[in-house]
Amino acid sequence: MLQQIQFHVHEDEQTQQQIEHSMALEIRENYRLSMGALERFIPSLAELAKKADATVSTLLCNKYAELNIVNYNSGQVLYGMHPKAEVLTHFHKYMSAPPKLEINVSNNSSSEALVCFGLGLGYHLEHIVNEGLYKHVVVYEPNVDYFICALSSLNWKSLLQ
C-alpha cells in the first residue's frame, strides 16, 4: 500500500509543484548530457531513446525531492520513500558477497565483467563505475521506460567517458 503514489507526493499541491520545479533543471540537464554521451559512445541506444515514448512509466519527484519511477496505469512507484538510499543499500549488500562466474577464454586471460539485470534509475551504476572494479559492465533492462527515466536521473556522460 505504501507503494501508491499518493503516499510519495506532498500533501500540499503547491509545495509539490515547487519541489518539481526545483528539480526540473537538473532532470533536463541530465537528459541532455546523457543523450549527448549516448550519441557519441552508443549511438544505437541514443536512437532507441529518441524513438521511444514512455508508455507506462515515468519519473516522479517525491515529497523529499528525490526521483522515483511511477507506473501511471497502476499508480505504483518502483522504490520506497528514499530511492537512492534504497538502491545503494541493496548494492552494497550485494557487492559484499557477489556471486562469481568464471569463464575460460582461449588466450588464458581473465575478463572482469559485471552483468546487471535491471537498471531502474541507475544509481548503482555510478558506484560500479567509480569503484573501477570491473573492466566491463553489461546492463540488461527490458523496460525501455526505465531506461528513459535513468537518462534523466543520472549524468551518463560521466559514466560513459
C-alpha positions in Angstrom: 0.0 0.0 0.0 2.9 2.4 0.7 3.9 2.0 -2.9 0.9 4.0 -4.0 1.8 7.4 -5.5 -0.3 9.4 -3.1 2.0 8.5 -0.2 5.0 9.8 -2.1 3.8 13.2 -3.2 3.5 16.2 -0.8 0.0 16.7 0.7 0.2 20.4 -0.3 -0.1 20.7 -4.1 1.8 24.0 -4.2 4.7 22.6 -2.2 4.8 19.6 -4.6 4.9 21.9 -7.6 7.8 23.8 -6.0 9.7 20.6 -5.5 9.1 19.5 -9.1 10.1 23.0 -10.4 13.3 22.9 -8.3 14.3 19.6 -9.8 13.3 20.2 -13.4 16.5 21.9 -14.5 18.7 19.0 -13.2 16.4 16.5 -14.8 16.6 18.3 -18.2 20.3 18.8 -18.0 20.9 15.1 -17.1 18.9 14.0 -20.1 20.7 16.4 -22.4 24.1 15.3 -21.3 23.1 11.7 -21.2 21.7 11.8 -24.8 24.9 13.5 -26.0 27.0 10.8 -24.4 24.9 8.1 -25.9 25.1 9.6 -29.3 28.9 9.7 -29.0 29.5 6.3 -27.4 26.5 4.1 -28.1 24.5 5.6 -31.0 22.1 2.6 -31.2 20.9 3.3 -27.7 20.6 7.0 -28.5 18.3 6.1 -31.4 16.3 3.8 -29.2 15.8 6.5 -26.6 14.8 9.1 -29.2 12.2 6.8 -30.8 10.8 5.5 -27.5 7.7 7.1 -25.9 7.2 6.5 -22.3 4.2 4.1 -22.4 3.6 3.1 -18.8 6.3 4.6 -16.5 7.8 8.0 -16.0 9.8 10.0 -13.4 8.2 11.2 -10.2 9.7 13.9 -7.9 8.6 12.8 -4.5 7.9 14.9 -1.4 11.6 14.5 -0.3 12.8 15.9 -3.6 14.1 12.5 -4.7 13.4 10.9 -8.0 11.3 7.7 -8.3 9.7 5.8 -11.2 5.9 5.7 -11.3 3.7 3.4 -13.3 0.9 5.7 -14.3 -1.6 2.9 -15.1 -1.4 1.5 -11.6 -0.2 4.5 -9.6 2.5 2.3 -8.1 6.1 3.6 -7.5 9.1 1.4 -8.1 11.1 2.4 -5.0 10.3 3.4 -1.4 10.5 7.0 0.0 14.2 7.3 -0.4 15.1 5.6 -3.7 18.8 6.4 -3.9 19.5 5.2 -0.3 17.4 2.1 -1.0 19.3 1.3 -4.2 22.7 1.9 -2.5 21.8 -0.3 0.4 20.9 -3.2 -1.9 24.0 -2.5 -4.0 26.4 -2.6 -1.0 24.7 -5.7 0.4 25.0 -7.5 -3.0 28.6 -6.4 -3.5 29.7 -7.6 -0.1 29.4 -11.2 -1.4 28.7 -11.2 -5.2 28.4 -14.5 -7.0 31.3 -15.1 -9.3 31.2 -16.9 -12.6 34.5 -17.9 -14.1 34.7 -18.2 -17.9 37.7 -19.7 -19.5 38.8 -17.7 -22.5 41.0 -19.1 -25.2 44.1 -16.9 -24.5 44.0 -17.7 -20.8 43.4 -14.0 -19.9 40.8 -13.1 -17.4 37.9 -10.9 -18.1 36.5 -8.9 -15.2 32.9 -8.1 -16.0 29.7 -7.4 -14.1 26.3 -8.2 -15.6 23.4 -6.2 -14.1 19.9 -7.4 -14.6 17.8 -4.3 -14.2 18.6 -0.6 -14.4 15.9 1.2 -12.6 17.1 4.8 -12.0 20.7 3.6 -12.5 22.1 4.9 -9.2 24.1 1.7 -8.7 26.0 2.3 -12.0 27.6 5.4 -10.5 29.2 3.3 -7.8 30.1 0.4 -10.1 31.9 2.8 -12.4 33.5 5.0 -9.7 34.9 1.9 -7.8 36.5 0.7 -11.0 36.3 -3.0 -10.1 35.2 -4.2 -13.5 36.6 -3.7 -17.0 33.2 -4.3 -18.5 29.7 -3.6 -17.2 26.7 -5.1 -19.1 23.3 -3.8 -18.2 20.1 -5.7 -19.2 17.0 -3.6 -18.8 14.0 -4.9 -20.7 11.8 -1.9 -19.8 12.5 1.0 -22.1 10.6 3.3 -19.9 13.0 2.7 -17.0 16.0 3.3 -19.3 14.5 6.7 -20.4 14.0 7.5 -16.7 17.6 6.6 -15.9 18.8 9.0 -18.6 17.1 11.9 -16.7 18.2 10.8 -13.2 21.9 10.4 -13.9 24.5 12.2 -16.0 25.5 9.3 -18.3 28.3 11.5 -19.8 30.3 10.9 -16.7 29.5 7.2 -16.7 30.5 6.6 -20.3 33.7 8.6 -20.5 
